[in-house]
C-alpha cells in the first residue's frame, strides 16, 4: 500500500499545483478550493507513505515525478512550451526515480 499512497500523494499534488495557476492568487474560488483540498490530500497521503518508506526516498520520488507531471500538465493545460533541455532534464529525473526504485535498498 505504501506506493499506492505515494501515487495518490503525487496525483493530488499535481492536481493542486495545476489549479494554483487557475486560482490566480486565490481570487478564483473553485480553483482555490481545489488547491487547498489537493494539497491537504497530498500531504495526508505522503504522511501515510512515511510510515514505511524513508523520508528521503519518498520525497525524491514525490518531488521528481511531481516535477515531470506538473511540466506535462502545464504543457497540456496552459500551452507552456518545453524545450529540448527541459525534456532531457525531465528524462534524467525519471531515470533517477527508476534507479532509486530498482537499485536502492533504502526503501525496502
N, C-alpha and C positions, 0 to 999 in steps of 0.2 A: 504493500500500500504506500510505502514511502515515495516511490516515484510517481504514483498516481497523484498524491498530494502535491508533489513538486510540479507536475504538469498543470494541475489546477491553479497553483500559485502563479505560474508563468502566464497562463491564459488570462487570468484575472488581471494581472499587472499590465499585460498588453492591451486589454480592453480599456482599462482605466487610463493608461497613458495616451492611447489613441483618442479617447474622449476629452483629454485635457486640452488639446488644441481647440476642439469644438466648444469647450466651456468658456473660452475667451476671457480668461482672468476671472472665472467664476461668475460671469454676468449672464450666462445662459443656464437656466435651471436644470433641465433634463440632463444635458451632458455633465453638469456639476454633480448631480446625484450619482450618475454612472461612475464618475471619478471616485467619489467618496466610498461608494459600495464596493467598487472594484479593488481599490487599494486595501480596504478592510479585509476583503476576502483573500487577497494576495498574501497579506501578512499573516492571516489566520492559517492558511494552508502551508505557508512557509514555516510557521511555528510547529505545525504537526510534523513536517518533514524533519525538523531539527531534533525530534525525539530520538531518531536513529541515525541520521546522516550527519557527519561533521559539518559545522557551520561553513568552513572554507570551501568544502566540496559543494555543498548545497548552494552557496552564494555564487560560486563560479559558474555552475550550470544555470542557475536562475538568471543571473545578470547576462551571461553570454548568449543564451538563447533569447532572452528578452531584447537585447540589442538588435539581433538579427530580425526577430519578428516585428519589432517596432519599426525598423527600417523598411521592411516589406509592407507593413500597414501604411506607413507614410507615403510610400510609392503608389500603393493602390488607392487609398482614400483621399490623399491630398496632392497627388501627382508630383511628389517630390522626387527629383532625379537622383539616381545612384550612379556614380561614375565608376570606372574600372578599378581605381584604387580602393574605393569603398567596398565594392563587391569582393575583391581579393581579400581585404581585411576581414570581412564577414566570413569568408571561406576559412580563413585562419582561426577565427573564433570557433566556428563549428568543428574544425579539426581539433582544437584544444578540448572542447567538450567531449568529443569522441575518445580522445586519448585518456582523459580523466576516467570516463566510464569503462573503457576497455582494459586499461592497464593499471589504474591506481587501486591499491588495496586499502587506501584510507577510508573509502566509503563503504567497505564491505565487512 
